[in-house]
Amino acid sequence: MTDDVSDDDAFVRFVDARWGQLVRSGVLLGCSEPEAQDLAQSTLTRCYQAWSKVEQARDRDAYVFRILINTLAKSRKRRWWGEVPVEELPEVRSADDPASVVATRSAVQQALAKLSIDHRAVLVLRFFADLSEQQTAEVLGVATGTVKSRTARALEQLSLDTTLNELLQS
């Protein structure tokens, strides 16, 4: 029983440390906020069910983000997520001007939405989740060179986005 308690404690610490990053990754991958929360919840449920495997993984973050990507892909194949989004989003705390935060968020989400899912996934994993090229390759099931080329192409496409350029110049 002591092992179960320590496993649960380790899982709770992991959830506390990764929840926000998993939800924001879902949003950056094209989910609405409620969908991203559902995605993170589904990912963590799968992690909990196989927590001993997650703990033993060579790279825990890569393992968990692989589950997130697979869960998202599987959910996109279904017509309905099985849950109804909430009407009110959780409170966002920010010291920045709310209008500029909304404008920035909107511009970034619009720019990311123009990318293919492969390019969006590689950027979110590399620059938001802060995974290495090797970890990203492992999560996506592709070669490291593919991660590098997708990253370069995605960044090039983003550099041509007029909305982002206007945002950077203001």
N, C-alpha and C positions, 0 to 999 in steps of 0.2 A: 504494500500500500504506500510505503514511503516513496517508491519509485514513481508511482502514478502521480503523487502530489508534486514531486520535483519536476516530472514531465509537464504537468499542467502549469506549474509556475513558469517553466521555461517557455512554454507556448504563449502564455499570457504576456510575458516580457517581449517576446517576438512580435506579437500582435500590436502591443503598445508602441513598439519602435517602428513598425512598418505600415500600420493602417493608413496614415495620411499619404504616404508615398504610393501605396497600391491604389488608393482612390484617385489621386491626381493622375497617376499613370493611365488609369481607365478613361478619365476625362480627356487626356491628351491623345488617347487612341481612338477617340470619337464617340465615347459614351456621354450621355447626359450625366449630371451629378448623381441622381438616384440610381441610374443604371451602373455607374462606376462603383457606387457603394454596394450594390448587389453583386457586381463582379468581384470586388474585394472580399465580400462575405463568402461567396462561393469558393473562391480561391483558398481562403483560410479554412473553410470547412474541409476541403480536400486535403489541405496540409495537416489539419488536426487528425483526420482519419489515418494518415500515414506519417504521423509525427516522428516516429523512430527513423523512417527513411529520410525525412527532411533533415533531421539532426545529423545523420550520418553522411549526408551528401557532401561531396568534395567542396562544393560551392553553394551554400544554402540560398543566397540571394538569386543566383542563376536558376536554381531548382524551382524556387517559388515563382519567379517571373515566367518561367516556362509554363508552369501551371496556369498563371494568369493569362498568358497569350493563348494557350490551348482552350481554356474556359471561355474566353472571348470568342474565339473562332467557332467553338461548338455552339455558343449561344446565338451567334449570328446566323447559323443554319436553321435555327428554330424560328417560328413566326412570332412567338410570344415568350417573354421572359418568365411569366408565371407570377409576377408580382406587379403591384400598382405603385408607381412613383408617388412620393409624398408631395403634398401641396407646398409646404414650406421647407426651404433648404436650411441646413444648419447655419448658424451665425458665422460669418467670416470676419475674423479680426485682422485689421490692417491699419497701419499707421499712415499709409499713403492716402492720397485723395481718392475717394471712392469712384469718382468719374474716370480718373486716369487708370485706375485698376481695372475697371470694367472695359474701357477702351483697349487696354493692353491685352487683357484676357481674350476679348473678342477677336482682336487682330491675329493673335497667335493661334487661336482655335480655327479661324477661317483659313489661315495659311496652312495649318496642318491638315485641315479637311481636304485641301486641294491635292495633297500628296496621296500616293497609293498607300494601301495599308502596310505594305512591306517597308516603304520608306518612312512612314510615320512610326511604325514599330521600332525600327532601328534608331531613329532619333530619340524617341522616348526612353528606350532602354539605355542608350549611350549617354545622353546628356541630362535626362531627368532622373532616371534610376541610378545613374552613375556607374553602370556596369562597364567593364573593360570590353575591348573588341572580342576577346576570347569568350568571355561570359555571354555576351550578346549572341555570338555565333552559336554557342551551346543552347541558349534559350530558343533561338529561332530554328535550330537544326540546319544551319548552313555553314559554309566555310568562312574563316576569318576574312579572306579576301573579298567575299561577297558582302560582308558587313562593311568593309572599307569602301567598296564601290557604291553600295547603296547609300552610305553616309555622305559621300562626296556628291552624288547625284541629288540627294534630298537637300543638302545645304545649298547647292547651286540653284535648285528650283526655288528655295526660300529667298535666296539673295535677289531673285528677280521679282519677288512679290512686292507690288507697289504699296500695298497697305502697310506692310512691315517697314518698308523704306521710309514712308511718311512718318510713321511712329518713331523711328530712330532719329529722324531729323527734327522732330518737334521737341 
